[in-house]
Amino acid sequence: MGDVDESAWVPVEVVGVRAAGEETIVLLLDGMDGLVVPIVVGRGEATAIASAQAGIVPARPMTHDLLRDLLTALGGRLDRVEIARLEHGVFHAELVLTGGVRVDSRASDAIALALRCGAPVMCAASVVGAAGIEVQVTASESDVEEFREFLEHVSADDFDVPPPPGSDPST
């Protein structure tokens, strides 16, 4: 996936996870352009992302905790996560490790690991352009509160997100 121009990366903030019916989405915010990128994720990955955001530490390491601990034990580090492509409704990501080592990843797993490692999440500008939905984000306190209210009530149905390949849209 190294074919994406390094200058075309946009830092995004993981602003939340929302469930709607059978679908769960994670919302990535490009604060500079006021765009939200919704990514449909599985329930398990959504739980992993939400628990990392909430600072919940499980009694025993879950999969993403194990990956973080393994990286640390091997002397490595997750430098950043890159959401590099969107193909047929599927987001493709890479973990960028110490020394530039790249590992292919599902976007949801990459985001969950980034949150546990304190690593930035970057999104290709082309992906933000293709999947981003415009929201008005400004620095005023009332606008920030309005955006939080939007996040509390948004659902997957509010976005034109294609179903994952092989899924049955009638269920």
Residue pairs with C-beta under 8 A, 6 or more apart in sequence:
1 82
1 84
1 85
1 92
1 94
1 102
1 104
2 102
4 82
4 84
4 85
4 124
4 126
8 124
8 125
8 126
9 82
9 122
9 123
9 124
9 125
10 30
10 32
10 33
10 122
10 123
10 124
10 125
10 128
11 30
11 120
11 121
11 122
11 123
12 28
12 29
12 30
12 37
12 83
12 121
12 122
12 123
12 128
13 28
13 29
13 31
13 121
14 26
14 27
14 28
14 49
14 53
14 111
14 114
14 115
14 121
15 27
15 28
15 29
15 36
15 151
16 26
16 27
16 50
16 53
16 151
17 24
17 25
17 26
17 27
17 41
17 46
17 49
17 50
17 53
18 24
18 25
18 27
18 151
18 154
18 155
18 156
19 43
19 46
19 155
19 156
20 155
20 156
20 157
21 155
21 156
21 157
22 171
23 40
23 156
23 161
24 40
24 41
24 42
24 43
24 46
24 156
25 38
25 39
25 40
25 41
25 155
25 156
25 159
25 161
26 38
26 39
26 41
26 45
26 46
26 49
26 108
26 111
27 36
27 37
27 38
27 39
27 151
27 154
28 36
28 37
28 38
28 39
28 83
28 111
28 121
28 123
29 35
29 36
29 37
29 135
29 137
30 36
30 37
30 123
30 128
30 132
31 137
33 128
33 132
34 134
34 135
34 136
34 137
35 128
35 132
35 133
35 134
35 135
36 132
36 133
36 135
37 83
37 123
37 127
37 128
37 131
37 132
37 133
38 131
38 133
38 156
38 159
38 161
39 83
39 91
39 107
39 108
39 111
39 131
39 161
40 89
40 156
40 161
40 163
40 164
41 49
41 107
41 108
42 108
45 106
45 108
45 109
45 111
45 112
46 108
48 62
48 63
48 64
48 108
48 112
49 108
49 111
49 112
49 115
51 58
52 64
52 112
52 115
52 116
53 115
58 65
61 69
64 109
64 112
64 113
64 116
65 116
67 113
67 116
68 78
68 113
68 116
68 117
71 77
71 78
71 97
71 117
75 98
76 97
76 98
76 101
77 97
77 98
77 117
78 95
78 96
78 97
78 113
78 114
78 117
78 119
79 96
79 97
79 98
79 119
80 96
80 114
80 119
80 120
80 121
80 122
81 93
81 94
81 95
81 96
81 105
81 110
81 111
81 113
81 114
81 119
81 120
81 121
81 122
82 93
82 94
82 96
82 110
82 122
82 123
82 124
83 91
83 92
83 93
83 107
83 110
83 121
83 122
83 123
83 124
83 127
84 92
84 93
84 94
84 124
84 127
85 91
85 92
85 124
85 127
86 92
86 127
86 130
86 131
88 162
88 165
89 161
89 162
89 163
89 164
89 165
90 164
90 165
91 106
91 107
91 127
91 131
92 104
92 107
93 104
93 105
93 106
93 107
93 109
93 110
93 111
94 102
94 103
94 104
94 105
94 110
95 102
95 103
95 105
95 110
95 113
96 102
97 103
105 113
110 121
111 121
113 119
114 120
114 121
133 159
135 147
135 150
136 143
136 147
137 143
137 144
137 147
138 144
163 169
